[in-house]
Amino acid sequence: MTHIRSSGLLSSGPRALGTALVVGVAVFAATVGTNLVTAQPAGNTNPSRVAVVNIEEILNGLDFLKIEQGKLKNKTDERQKELTTMANELDEMQKKLDLLPLEDKKRREQAATLVEKNATAQAKTTAYQQIINIEKGDLFKDAHNEVAKACKEYAEKNGFDLVIVDDRAIKFESNMSSDMVSAVIAQKRVLFAADAIDITKAILTKMNNDFAAGGKPAEKPKKK
């Protein structure tokens, strides 16, 4: 019985990695330099203001998200309870079937019923797992959109031109393979950020205060 449960770069060795990184950094630097030059209007000497946010910390601290996750857990528990009841019924049917003599005509009928109910239970288990995954995905997608909206409002009010996700929390672990190291390098964008431009706590405070003042973020209209 399955139960529902309730979150090539280095292929040529170190030398090739060093070469690839140097080339990649050079290309990135050249591209960034070009973008900065072309992005500035004529006569504008004011540098762009950039801020970073730790989106994982924000999501873990959002009050409205904790409430919605609690609701989702309750729905998951109800579905699990239903599946557990079905599993117990199947066990009882199997015990009764085992007590019937092999030549008893009722045995074949009960065996067919048992197979049918077991197939139904397995199908419902798979369906519930897929539904839960979709519901979780929708929940975090909507939460991410709310974070983006809050960052936009905060940036416009405080004069920031760009807000990016702070990925410094992604760490290199010990004894990582070359492929794993490559994967981490590919994910990391922020190599340094001053504490002064980290607006994580400000965004989290703003969102929780807004939630306390006016309830959870406005729900999207349900599709007909």
Buried (B, 14 or more C-beta within 10 A) or exposed (E): EEEBEBEEBBEEEEEEBEEBEEEEEEEEEEEEEEEEEEEEEEEEEEEEEBBBBBBBBBBEBBBBBEEBBEEBEEBBEEBBEBBEEBBEEBEEBEEEBEEBEEEEEEBEEBBEEBEEBBEEBBEBBEEBBEBBEEBBEEBBEBBEEBBEEBBEBBBEEEEBEEBBBBBBEBEEEEEEEBEEBBBBBEEEEBEEBEEEBBBBEBBBEBBBEBBEEEEBBEEEEEEE
